[in-house]
């Protein structure tokens, strides 16, 4: 989703992974050698930004923010625009060689890097709420299920079956 950093107002609806409007763009990106699927944000973000009437102005003012729901909630709680790599990876914008955002993909799509959240560790204090409570983790989906089942030691694993089958292995 996209939101305005000034006040945190959402500018677009939340676009879910199951929204396949990016299927055509996914095929175009695959033709360019990018291993993407229609479920990833990389196939939909250009259109989402284009749907915001004053996007260019918001980008120029460093007010436009993109992120999964975890980044939005972290922003709303702390005022910090951040996500962890387990949430960044499925967007299609994470560079697996550097574990940073992929500037080549952003450039290809003419997206300003300032709209992307800061990458942080999955746990460790990210920020504090207005009331002073620490926000100390960004974890969702299968990764949180793995932690919930106690698979934290190096080598422990969990398989999650749902809309997909996912194997997560803890690195400790």
Order of alpha helices (4+ residues) and beta strands (2+ residues): beta-alpha-alpha-alpha-beta-alpha-beta-alpha-beta-beta-alpha-beta-beta-beta-alpha-beta-beta
